[in-house]
């Protein structure tokens, strides 16, 4: 029996955020038929296991913390009782609602334009998709790879069975654990670790490195470490982290070497591996498409502005790139990849948006734009504000953190910012929009600022920066 063959203008591998956007924009850019291929569950990483469930857990933790901190305002809220099962039930209920919208978007696509199965390349424009009913061959003029990422687990934790959690599985817990070791102090590890701690879970966070996520300057590193080490059991600079599954329901025995070189151990009900994610490329056999790969199986050439892999009729978008692994960037790459795949070989470069990264801890950490390195000190200047004395921050009881804004000495053009403090998730957007518009520090000072708001702190930093720049 001959193998079934499907012909398409564009084949999109992956039905996540980048893939769905790529499909839509390929059609808008003239492709007559776009085939969507997905081997895993429908629903985006953001909705199922990322942005949305993590923020739901953080929201519950913030509510508990607000009750505990009410005393500073003269309010006695009594003891804080946390129903772990109810917390997780709401997380899962709302998570399923958000994910359901993404599932509906995929299932609304005509069945003839969808294939459920795992795709692999057999040529630059040829795929074989292994489905439940057998193999299907796909011939396309161009292909978009949007296969996303998957959690990576260090070897020392891989034998923990059902006591090992990842950022994909932690939200399936029926209730909050009694104790939790979080291995990894990046954005995901700190967000989930702080949330669990505030929800009454005995939590310890471990990291091999000694640096805090997102911020790069030593001043901001110091602020971040001081704030988070004061409120969390945060162990940085550790080594040899490994776990052993204990008999029965006793959990995990975790062992590690501390920053001082001493051996340590402790028992936890669960271990959460928040040690990063890896691009899902293994199944694709990209080498069969004539793509040059590095030692890790990744394309050696990928263009951020076109999303094209070398000069192949293959485009890559979303978390699979490993570059800007955030939803709004995945959507942007999906737009570029879909339109370029439809127009191939008429591939066009697109300007990318100002980089914007936010960590939803308390306090927020955010980084916007480009942060100058030491070599740029003569061409760049900075202005900053300490939020310990900022009016609105003191009013709301969150008087901590710092904002540092960078700009060009010649002209005062705003280049980027590092932010730690209350409302940084919102102020970061103002900075991103200002940079997109080419605003100068001098002009930013003249913008309207209501009183009293935390954004007044930005005016202070802008003012200091403006004094150091030549208009």
C-alpha positions, -999 to 999 in steps of 0.1 A, spaced: 0 0 0 15 34 -10 22 60 16 -3 89 18 11 122 6 -2 157 16 9 187 -4 9 221 12 24 256 6 36 257 42 39 230 69 39 243 105 53 218 131 39 227 165 5 241 176 17 264 204 18 302 204 44 305 177 29 278 155 -7 291 156 5 326 148 27 314 120 -1 295 104 -24 325 105 2 348 90 12 323 63 -24 323 51 -26 361 53 6 363 32 -7 343 3 -3 306 12 -33 287 -1 -28 257 21 -11 256 55 -8 222 73 -6 222 111 13 192 126 12 185 163 23 153 181 16 164 217 -15 179 234 -31 210 219 -28 241 241 2 264 244 31 261 269 21 295 284 -15 284 291 -9 248 301 23 248 321 39 282 320 28 318 324 -8 313 335 -7 285 361 25 300 376 8 334 380 -23 318 395 -1 302 421 17 335 427 -16 353 431 -27 329 459 7 335 476 4 372 473 -30 371 489 -16 352 519 13 376 522 -10 406 522 -29 392 551 4 386 570 17 421 563 -16 439 573 -2 444 608 21 472 596 -10 492 588 -26 486 622 -48 458 610 -50 424 628 -61 398 602 -57 369 626 -40 336 616 -36 328 579 -52 294 572 -42 280 538 -62 252 522 -37 236 499 -62 215 480 -84 246 474 -53 266 462 -44 239 437 -80 233 426 -83 270 416 -49 269 398 -60 239 378 -95 251 371 -84 285 358 -54 269 340 -78 245 322 -99 275 312 -70 294 296 -56 263 279 -91 255 266 -91 287 245 -59 276 228 -73 240 223 -104 255 207 -83 275 183 -65 244 171 -96 223 169 -114 249 149 -90 244 120 -104 222 93 -95 186 100 -80 183 65 -55 210 74 -43 193 106 -23 162 113 -18 146 147 16 130 149 53 135 152 71 149 122 106 143 110 125 157 80 135 135 51 145 164 29 145 202 30 108 203 19 98 168 28 84 154 61 72 121 74 46 123 101 41 92 123 5 92 133 -16 66 152 -29 53 119 5 51 102 29 73 84 20 103 63 44 121 39 41 159 37 56 179 8 57 216 14 73 246 -3 85 258 32 84 246 67 80 264 101 95 246 131 77 257 163 81 227 185 87 245 217 108 233 247 107 208 275 121 208 310 157 196 316 165 176 347 200 172 360 213 136 361 214 136 399 177 141 402 164 117 375 158 87 397 133 103 420 102 90 403 69 106 413 88 128 439 104 147 411 85 177 398 92 200 369 76 232 357 54 210 336 41 187 363 41 209 395 7 223 387 -8 188 387 -3 184 425 -37 177 442 -26 198 472 4 219 483 33 198 495 46 199 531 82 206 520 99 213 487 134 216 474 137 239 444 168 232 423 175 262 402 173 299 411 163 314 377 131 332 371 110 300 373 127 287 404 124 320 423 88 326 412 76 292 422 99 289 453 87 322 467 51 313 460 54 280 478 71 295 507 44 321 511 18 294 509 32 277 540 54 251 522 88 245 539 109 256 509 146 257 502 161 269 469 194 257 455 215 270 426 249 261 412 256 297 402 259 327 425 242 353 404 206 363 405 185 362 373 179 390 347 199 418 362 236 421 352 252 451 369 270 444 402 249 470 420 216 455 410 230 420 417 237 431 452 202 445 457 186 414 444 206 391 466 200 412 497 163 412 492 157 376 483 182 361 508 165 381 536 131 363 530 140 329 514 161 299 523 183 306 492 215 286 488 237 299 460 270 285 448 262 249 457 275 218 439 268 181 435 231 183 441 216 148 440 186 131 455 176 96 466 140 84 467 132 72 503 110 42 510 73 46 515 59 81 516 90 97 532 99 117 501 135 125 490 169 127 507 187 155 490 225 159 493 246 188 481 279 206 487 276 241 501 294 272 489 318 266 518 327 231 506 308 214 533 285 184 527 249 189 534 217 169 534 180 173 541 147 155 535 119 169 514 85 156 503 92 167 467 120 182 446 112 207 419 138 208 390 137 244 378 170 240 359 159 253 325 143 241 294 157 225 262 145 230 227 125 201 213 145 193 182 155 156 188 126 141 169 129 163 138 161 148 121 170 183 109 202 169 95 182 151 69 170 185 56 206 195 48 208 218 78 242 221 95 239 213 132 262 219 162 272 193 188 238 198 206 218 192 175 209 228 170 212 247 137 245 266 135 228 294 116 195 311 125 185 347 117 167 365 145 152 390 120 140 366 93 137 334 115 152 315 86 177 286 92 207 294 70 194 295 34 170 266 37 133 268 32 129 262 69 120 288 95 122 285 133 100 304 158 92 304 195 108 286 225 125 261 202 150 288 192 163 291 227 168 328 222 139 349 234 117 323 252 88 345 261 52 344 247 52 378 231 85 371 214 71 337 202 42 355 187 64 380 170 86 352 156 55 333 145 44 363 124 78 367 108 82 329 102 47 325 88 49 354 64 84 345 52 75 309 47 46 319 26 67 342 5 98 321 2 122 327 -15 113 364 -10 125 364 26 123 398 44 141 409 75 119 424 103 128 448 131 124 431 165 108 447 195 127 461 224 137 431 247 115 430 278 118 404 306 99 404 338 101 381 369 68 381 389 84 377 423 79 402 451 96 425 445 93 423 407 125 422 387 125 435 352 150 442 325 143 463 294 163 470 263 200 467 261 222 470 292 256 485 284 287 465 294 318 479 309 333 487 275 304 511 269 308 532 300 324 561 282 295 563 257 267 556 281 255 569 314 229 559 340 205 574 364 190 556 393 166 558 422 165 539 455 129 529 463 135 527 501 126 564 503 102 566 473 69 581 485 43 557 471 65 527 478 66 537 515 28 543 516 20 508 504 47 492 526 69 481 497 98 505 502 126 484 487 145 480 454 162 501 429 158 513 393 188 520 370 181 535 336 208 537 309 212 562 281 236 576 255 258 604 268 254 621 234 217 630 230 204 612 261 186 584 241 172 558 265 188 524 259 176 501 287 168 497 324 173 472 353 145 473 378 138 458 412 109 470 432 71 474 435 52 478 402 83 470 381 61 448 358 42 480 349 70 505 349 90 482 326 63 487 299 67 524 301 104 520 296 99 496 267 75 520 249 99 549 256 128 530 240 107 519 210 98 556 204 134 567 207 127 589 237 155 608 254 160 611 291 154 649 288 121 644 271 111 616 296 115 640 325 89 663 309 63 636 306 32 638 330 36 620 363 7 618 387 13 621 425 18 600 445 27 569 422 57 547 420 63 560 385 76 592 400 107 572 408 113 569 371 113 606 368 140 608 395 161 583 376 155 600 342 164 634 358 198 621 370 204 605 336 196 637 318 221 657 338 248 633 327 239 635 290 246 662 264 214 672 246 
